Amino acid sequence: MCHERAPRVTGERDAPGPMWPPGPQDADIPDAAEARLRDAWSLHARGRHLDAAEALEGALEICPGSAKIHYFAGVSLSSAGHYARAVAALERAEAIEPARANVLAELARALHGMRRNDEALEVLARAAGIDPDDAAIRLAMGATLRELERHGEALEAFGASERICASYGARVGAGVALRMMGRHAEAASFLRRAIEMDPSGFAARLEAGKALSSMGDAEGALGELERAVSIDAGSAEARFWAGLALRALGRDAEARGHFEAAREGGGQQAAERALDELVQESQRAPDNPAVHERIAHALMEIRAHGEALDAMSRSAALDPQSARVHCSLAQVLREMGRLGGALEALGRALDIDPDSARARDMRDCVLRDLGGAG
């Protein structure tokens, strides 16, 4: 089944209103309850989710045995973040009319909101057994598996969703799963396909930037991350990752602008999330110099210079012929006040690339710091 309604476990953009395939019990709903249901869903569509849930409580007073009304109440409560009440409403709907895949999918969404992901996955498996051709259920299974860090299974679920119905969400999900498995080139391919489907999609641009960053393509990463920022200028995560890409390119003044904007939008959390992702990636791929370089830049931003030096030294050891990495190493050393070490690192950078403007400029700065001639 290829429709746009997805249980919003995916972390992607919200889809249109939920599906309710007609059933025989729908005929037993009194007109007054149906009218309240329509009014409630009009409120829900305008983002007034709690008001919608209250209106649906009125409909349930008229018709307490309606699975349909319990279901829509669960959807509104879940959208309002009242997940425990949503679970209760959706479990009641499922008890009245068992074996409805859409009810189980929304129940999984509410369980996910409560961080009960193992239970959500079990419910989604039941839903998939009822309707194996529903792409949205497979999409939600992929996202839940990804949160459980079962990335290989998540990739399979996203692939199943894509085979049923090509979608932006499935391609982004597959790209993220591949990236978390260290398969960055394949991740970038899936994410490019998502961008082709929706060039204005934020998630694909952000994740493509991360994948390209891990491939050592700082220029390509910056291009995608700046597009992500242009789509959502308030995203601290996109700003922070763009700052990391600019740092890798030696464009420190521009990087500071992004880091400052990230701080205003909750940058400490963005830094911690980025570090967590990068550390996990370094554990999966300990010999990837680009990842260690990004870790060092992130640590510098939170003023953990000793750890940053360890990470950047690891990057330089893994990629000793990279003038850029030696420049970044010099930057860490300079910020720590170890100017002699910084000068040595810049000397290595210039031995590798005598035409490196960044290395020459940084050497002049270090020499001025030392009180010498440029």
C-alpha positions in Angstrom: 0.0 0.0 0.0 1.5 3.3 -1.1 -0.1 6.2 0.8 1.3 9.2 2.6 0.1 8.5 6.1 3.0 7.2 8.2 3.0 6.5 11.9 5.1 9.4 13.1 7.7 7.2 14.7 10.0 8.0 11.8 11.3 11.4 13.0 10.4 12.7 9.5 7.9 15.3 8.6 4.3 14.7 9.7 2.0 13.2 7.1 -1.7 14.0 6.5 -4.4 12.8 8.8 -4.7 9.2 9.8 -6.4 6.5 7.8 -9.6 4.8 9.0 -10.7 2.1 6.6 -14.5 1.9 6.9 -15.8 -1.0 9.1 -19.2 -2.5 9.8 -19.3 -1.0 13.3 -19.1 2.5 11.8 -22.7 2.4 10.9 -23.6 2.1 14.6 -22.1 5.5 15.4 -25.0 8.0 16.1 -25.1 11.2 14.0 -24.4 13.4 17.0 -21.2 11.5 17.8 -20.1 11.7 14.1 -20.7 15.4 14.1 -18.5 15.8 17.2 -15.9 13.6 15.5 -15.9 15.9 12.5 -15.6 19.0 14.7 -12.8 17.4 16.6 -10.9 16.5 13.6 -11.2 20.1 12.3 -9.6 21.2 15.5 -6.9 18.6 15.2 -6.1 19.8 11.6 -5.6 23.3 12.9 -3.1 22.0 15.5 -5.4 22.2 18.5 -4.8 18.7 19.5 -5.9 18.8 23.1 -9.1 20.6 22.2 -9.7 17.9 19.6 -9.2 15.2 22.3 -11.7 16.9 24.6 -14.2 17.1 21.8 -13.7 13.4 21.2 -14.3 12.7 24.8 -17.7 14.2 24.3 -18.3 11.9 21.3 -17.3 8.9 23.5 -20.0 9.9 26.0 -22.5 9.5 23.2 -20.9 6.3 21.8 -18.4 4.7 24.2 -18.1 1.5 22.2 -16.7 3.1 19.0 -13.2 1.9 18.1 -13.1 4.7 15.5 -13.6 7.5 18.1 -11.2 5.9 20.5 -8.7 5.7 17.7 -9.0 9.4 16.7 -8.8 10.4 20.4 -5.5 8.4 20.6 -4.2 10.2 17.6 -5.0 13.6 19.0 -3.6 12.8 22.4 -0.4 11.4 20.9 0.0 14.6 18.8 -0.4 16.6 22.0 2.4 14.6 23.7 -0.1 12.9 26.1 1.3 9.5 25.3 0.0 7.5 28.3 -3.5 8.6 27.6 -3.0 8.0 23.9 -1.9 4.4 24.6 -5.0 3.8 26.8 -7.3 5.1 24.0 -5.7 3.1 21.3 -5.6 -0.1 23.3 -9.3 0.4 23.9 -9.8 0.8 20.1 -7.8 -2.3 19.5 -9.8 -4.3 22.0 -13.1 -3.3 20.4 -11.9 -3.9 16.8 -8.9 -6.2 16.8 -6.6 -6.7 13.8 -6.7 -3.1 12.5 -3.2 -2.3 11.2 -3.8 1.4 11.4 -4.7 1.3 15.1 -1.6 -0.8 15.9 0.6 1.7 14.0 -0.7 4.6 16.0 -0.3 2.6 19.2 3.3 2.1 18.3 3.7 5.8 17.7 2.4 6.5 21.2 4.6 3.8 22.8 7.6 5.4 21.0 6.7 8.7 22.5 7.0 7.0 25.9 10.4 5.6 24.9 9.0 2.1 25.0 10.6 1.2 21.7 10.8 -2.6 22.3 7.0 -2.7 22.8 6.5 -0.4 19.8 8.5 -2.7 17.6 6.4 -5.7 18.8 3.2 -3.8 17.9 4.5 -2.8 14.5 5.4 -6.4 13.8 1.8 -7.3 14.5 0.6 -4.5 12.2 3.0 -5.7 9.4 1.5 -9.2 9.8 -2.0 -7.8 9.2 -1.0 -5.6 6.3 2.4 -6.7 4.9 2.1 -4.2 2.0 1.8 -1.0 4.0 5.0 1.0 3.3 4.4 3.3 6.3 4.4 0.5 8.8 7.7 -0.7 7.4 9.0 2.8 7.5 8.1 3.1 11.2 9.7 -0.3 11.9 12.9 0.9 10.4 12.9 4.1 12.5 12.2 2.2 15.7 15.0 -0.4 14.9 17.3 2.5 14.2 16.6 4.0 17.6 17.3 0.6 19.2 20.7 0.7 17.3 19.7 -2.4 15.3 21.0 -0.7 12.1 21.2 -3.7 9.8 17.6 -4.7 10.6 16.6 -1.0 10.2 18.1 -1.0 6.7 16.1 -4.1 5.8 12.9 -2.4 7.0 13.6 0.8 5.1 14.4 -1.2 2.0 11.1 -3.1 2.3 9.2 0.2 2.6 11.0 1.6 -0.5 10.2 -1.5 -2.5 6.5 -1.1 -1.7 6.4 2.6 -2.3 9.4 4.9 -3.0 9.5 7.6 -0.4 11.6 10.4 0.9 11.4 9.0 4.4 12.5 5.5 3.4 15.5 6.9 1.5 16.6 9.2 4.4 16.1 6.3 6.8 18.2 4.0 4.8 20.9 6.7 4.4 21.1 7.2 8.2 21.2 3.4 8.8 24.0 3.0 6.3 25.9 6.0 7.8 25.6 4.5 11.3 27.0 1.3 9.9 30.0 3.2 8.5 28.9 2.7 4.9 29.2 6.4 4.0 29.3 6.2 0.2 26.2 4.1 0.1 24.6 6.4 2.6 25.4 9.4 0.4 23.8 7.7 -2.6 20.5 7.0 -0.8 20.5 10.6 0.6 21.1 12.1 -2.9 18.1 10.1 -4.1 16.0 11.5 -1.3 17.2 15.0 -2.2 16.2 14.4 -5.9 12.7 13.4 -4.6 12.4 16.5 -2.4 15.2 19.2 -2.8 13.7 21.2 0.1 13.9 18.3 2.6 16.0 19.3 5.6 16.8 15.8 7.0 18.3 14.5 3.7 20.6 17.6 3.4 21.7 17.3 7.0 22.4 13.6 6.9 24.2 13.9 3.5 26.4 16.6 5.0 27.3 14.2 7.8 28.0 11.3 5.4 30.2 13.5 3.2 32.0 14.8 6.2 32.9 11.3 7.3 34.2 10.6 3.8 36.6 13.5 4.2 34.8 15.6 1.6 34.6 18.8 3.7 33.6 21.0 0.7 30.8 18.7 -0.3 29.7 18.4 3.3 29.6 22.1 3.7 27.5 22.6 0.6 24.8 20.2 1.9 25.0 21.6 5.5 24.6 25.2 4.3 21.6 24.1 2.3 20.2 22.5 5.4 20.8 25.8 7.3 19.0 27.7 4.5 16.0 25.4 5.0 16.0 25.6 8.8 18.2 28.5 10.0 17.1 27.8 13.6 18.6 24.2 13.7 21.4 24.2 16.2 22.4 20.7 14.9 22.8 21.9 11.3 24.7 25.0 12.4 27.1 23.0 14.6 27.9 20.5 11.8 28.4 23.3 9.3 30.8 24.9 11.8 32.7 21.6 11.9 33.0 21.5 8.1 34.2 25.1 8.0 36.7 24.4 10.7 38.1 21.5 8.7 38.5 23.9 5.8 40.3 26.4 7.9 37.5 29.0 7.6 37.5 29.7 11.3 35.8 33.1 11.3 32.8 31.6 9.4 32.9 28.6 11.7 32.6 30.8 14.7 29.5 32.4 13.2 27.8 29.0 12.9 28.9 27.9 16.4 27.6 31.1 17.9 24.2 30.7 16.2 24.2 27.1 17.4 24.8 28.2 21.0 21.8 30.5 20.8 19.6 27.6 19.6 20.8 25.1 22.2 24.3 24.5 21.0 25.6 22.5 24.0 23.1 19.8 23.3 24.0 19.9 19.6 27.6 19.6 20.5 26.9 16.6 22.8 24.8 14.9 20.1 27.4 15.4 17.5 30.2 14.1 19.7 28.1 11.1 20.7 27.5 10.3 17.0 31.1 10.8 16.1 32.5 8.7 19.0 30.1 5.9 18.0 31.4 6.2 14.5 35.0 6.2 15.6 34.3 2.9 17.5 32.9 1.3 14.3 35.6 2.7 12.1 38.7 3.5 14.2 40.9 4.1 11.2 38.9 6.9 9.6 41.0 10.1 10.0 38.1 12.4 9.0 36.0 11.2 12.0 38.8 11.8 14.5 39.3 15.2 12.9 35.7 16.1 13.4 35.8 14.8 17.0 38.7 17.1 17.7 36.9 20.1 16.2 33.8 19.4 18.3 35.9 19.0 21.5 37.6 22.3 20.8 34.3 24.0 20.6 33.4 22.8 24.1 37.0 23.7 25.3 38.1 20.1 25.9 41.5 20.8 24.3 43.4 17.9 25.8 41.0 15.4 24.4 40.9 17.4 21.1 44.7 17.1 20.9 44.5 13.3 21.3 41.8 13.0 18.6 43.6 15.3 16.2 46.9 13.5 16.7 45.2 10.3 15.9 43.8 11.8 12.7 47.3 13.0 11.7 48.8 9.6 12.4 46.2 8.0 10.2 46.6 10.5 7.4 50.2 11.8 7.7 50.1 13.2 4.1 47.2 15.6 4.7 48.3 19.2 5.0 44.8 20.1 6.1 45.0 17.7 9.1 48.4 19.1 10.2 47.0 22.6 10.0 44.1 21.5 12.2 46.6 19.9 14.6 48.5 23.2 14.7 45.3 25.0 15.5 44.6 22.8 18.6 48.2 23.2 19.8 48.1 27.0 19.3 44.8 27.3 21.3 46.5 25.3 24.1 49.5 27.7 24.0 51.9 25.1 22.7 53.3 27.4 20.0 56.4 25.4 19.3 54.4 22.3 18.6 52.0 24.3 16.4 55.0 25.6 14.4 56.3 22.0 13.9 52.9 20.9 12.7 52.7 23.8 10.2 56.2 22.9 9.0 55.0 19.4 8.2 51.9 20.9 6.4 54.1 23.1 4.2 56.5 20.2 3.5 53.4 18.3 2.1 51.9 21.3 0.4 54.2 24.3 0.0 51.4 26.3 -1.7 49.0 25.9 1.3 47.8 29.4 2.0 46.2 28.3 5.2 49.5 26.8 6.5 51.4 30.0 5.6 48.9 32.3 7.2 48.8 30.2 10.4 52.6 30.1 10.5 52.7 33.9 10.3 50.2 34.1 13.2 52.2 31.6 15.3 55.4 33.5 14.6 53.7 36.7 15.7 52.5 35.0 18.9 56.1 33.9 19.5 57.2 37.5 19.0 59.2 36.7 15.9 59.3 38.1 12.4 56.7 36.8 9.9 
